[in-house]
Amino acid sequence: MSTQTPSGGDRASLTSRVIPVMTLSEGSNPLTRPLDPVPFTSAQERAAARFQVNGNAVVTGGAGVLGLISAQALLEHGLSSLCLMDLPGTLATSDEQIQALVSKFPSANINKIPLDVTSMESIEAAFEQANKAMDGIDVLCCFAGIPGCQPSLTVTPGQFNRVMDVNLNGSFFCAQAAAKRMEASGRGGCILFTASMSAHYTNYPQPQAAYNASKAGVAHLTRNLSAEWAVHGIRVNSISPGYMDTILNAGAGLADIRKIWDSRCPMGRMGDPEEITGAVVLLCSQRAGRYITGADIVVDGGTLAF
């Protein structure tokens, strides 16, 4: 960012600028008005319809633990087509799990697409491929992200910017790519970001200001985009997981720190990845999640209660 002060002429031009104005939706908008009630057949069928997930989804970070388990949950609730996007190396190392998903849902159209969320060229190519492969995008779940634990006095610009580029900028530009296609289709859609409990408090004992700032940005991006894009029938929400029992938090070197994390959680443990899927299905379901937008659901075992 430039540290130069605008010249007198530049500052004077600020008084003549035109600021864009967002348009909110109206109650009569077919993309945002209530859905017709489900005809009463049986309680079981109405319950299933309430949390039905329809259409086609893209999951970024889709070859990771949280992405894969969320993709499975969406397929279990009726998703027709799925594009798992991730770095080529991650797609390769998770190939066995992805093939297991294909075997479990033989009627679903499941694709693997390479994606680098820090590259605009990669984002555009991946989302255009997904849009063509599935004949549209109805759901986007953003799970691509990286950790970042560096002392703030010594963190380098490269380290700090890398965390921001992946976690915040990557989330936004993937959402933008999906939203453009949702708007063009005329049928709207929903976008789910992955923020973090770290968006809401300071983690202890590890220093991770860059990560926390990136996730706070994701949580606030959720609120802003939900306001801008509601008129297009696009709902935007986020989930904020606590510490999850994945490879990112595994290893003997983290044993002592894990004890500290557990001691500061009312439930005394990390979350099982499966435990985020209820929130994912709710927010991606067209009926149960119909009037939920701009929300952030915390899934942290009560850690933020303190």
Secondary structure, DSSP 8 states (H G I E B T S, - for coil): -------HHHHHHGGG----------TT-TTTS-------S-HHHHHHHHT---SEEEEETTTSHHHHHHHHHHHHTT--EEEEEE-HHHHHHTHHHHHHHHHH-TTSEEEEEE--TT-HHHHHHHHHHHHHHHTS--EEEE---------TTT--HHHHHHHHIIIIIHHHHHHHHHHHHHHHHTS-EEEEEE--GGGTS--SSS--HHHHHHHHHHHHHHHHHHHHHGGGTEEEEEEEE-SBSSGGG-SGGGHHHHHHHHHTSTT-S-B-GGGGHHHHHHHH-TTTTTT--S-EEEESTTGGG-
